Amino acid sequence: MNNSVSELTIPDTFIGRHLINGAWCESESDEWSERISPSHGVVVSKVSKGGASETNRAIESARSAFDSGCWNGLSGKERGAVLLEVADLIEANVERIALLESLESGKPITQSRGEVSGAADMWRYAASLARTSTGDSHNSLGDDMVGVVLKQPIGVVSIITPWNFPFWILNQKLPFALAAGCTTVVKPSEFTPSSTVMMGELLIEAGLPAGVCNIVLGYGQPVGSLMASHGSVDMVTFTGSTAVGKSITETSAVTLKKVALELGGKNAQVIFPNANLEDAADAVVFGVYFNAGQCCNSSSRLILHEDIAVPFIETIIELSKKVVFGNPLNPATQVGAIVTDEHIKKIHQYVKKAEAEGATIALGGDVLSVDGLSTQFYQPTIMVDITNEMSIASDEVFGPVLTVQTFKTLEEAIELTNATKYGLSAGVWSDDIHTCLEYVRGVDVGTVWTNTWMDGFPEMAFGGMKESGQGREIGQYGFDEFLEVKSVVMRVGHTRSAWVDSRDY
Ligand code: NAD
């Protein structure tokens, strides 16, 4: 374990305010909330705590901006130019944003740097979509008809994001919504508001017109809930827990707005004996401990062919011991802190409950002490003797906890993969392409990785099946979510046959 002294120092408390119609403002109530770093136990940010008043003003600002045409009236080239400028500004501000991101979320600084700098590419890709967006034309409807399907921005979009990848997830949504010509209201998680506020600063610097992106800081109630129900909002895109996703569907149904949901996952990696087992073992360890397992894509389930189960488990136990858990501000750290004290208790309860139900802890299973830091760290944990009936096999634990099950046949591996209410992602490891393809076809998930784990690209759509969500983000499909389709049916010449007989008798 890595307990060495950090190379970075904690900056002064970051002060964040709402961004409404191009101006920074505090809450009418003058309420504030503070974020205590989960790793260092000190206040790292203090932000205005929004209420209904700020939320209503932000939504009306986005509505007026959309209706004025100040953004969607621009050409794709002009919108794209602003997006490209934002990409450059992100790259120029990586250190500042990454430091706050690590302190608020508990994630390692090298990971934060990667997520912030990687986000710039989303803006560049979205800029290309702004310029190349097209609809369809139909020239085969008969001599007298031409059809055109136009795509136009859906309107005002509410963007609600979680704490586990605050900047990254914002950047999976915002550039695509803006590229499409939409205007937006953004609410980050109450635990990790600062990187979103910093994004607001960059948007102003890049020349985004006032009101096109508004930011309201605060909690699910009343801010998030109002963003989901308000009559002036046309679409809600939400990333977070399945429980809150369901409540957003209910709230938004009152005005029947479009809802895109990126929710939880209980993802499996399946390993066949003919795979490259060294690569697979590394990917399993990466998949479960990345972001301390607080990741919708966490491969929290390992499904192993029984012929290789014993040596493979030994290998991943040894690898797990080498993963560097510790101070997020140390550049050598690979896994940092758990987001809240409440969450670490929940993780531990799952482990203890599974043990009481007959599972065996093969590694870890307790909180981790890191010298000089808070108690919000959890050990790398591997649990065997798991059955489908145990809640740890089907619930999203959201911690560095791996469960192991075994299979004999491909059919059984597919059945085990599908044996949860979630359907976000899955992975298969085999050198036989036919095995991989059959697995790909059989599993009910939005993304399948074959012989790799969690590689992603702005071009590749992401999203879930079953209770992992609806709709897709990033890629062409993610962009299309922010567009409304309008069919235009045009007659060529005066060839329409009359419906009413208007001849004089
Ligand atoms: P959460 O659902 O508690 O909160 C997410 C956001 O919703 C926060 O901004 C929160 O303030 C807001 N919110 C809470 N109640 C609300 C309400 N009633 N109406 C509107 N907004 C409300 O989720 P979390 O704990 O921040 O994040 C962890 C969850 O997110 C996990 O389940 C994880 O799997 C999921 N997640 C999914 C993806 C994906 O792409 N599928 C990615 C990251 C995280």
Boltz pocket constraint, residues with backbone or C-beta under 6 A from the ligand:
constraints:
  - pocket:
      binder: B
      contacts: [[A, 160], [A, 161], [A, 162], [A, 163], [A, 164], [A, 165], [A, 169], [A, 187], [A, 188], [A, 189], [A, 190], [A, 218], [A, 219], [A, 220], [A, 221], [A, 223], [A, 224], [A, 225], [A, 228], [A, 239], [A, 240], [A, 241], [A, 242], [A, 244], [A, 245], [A, 247], [A, 248], [A, 261], [A, 262], [A, 263], [A, 264], [A, 265], [A, 295], [A, 296], [A, 297], [A, 396], [A, 398], [A, 424], [A, 464], [A, 468], [A, 469]]
      max_distance: 6.0
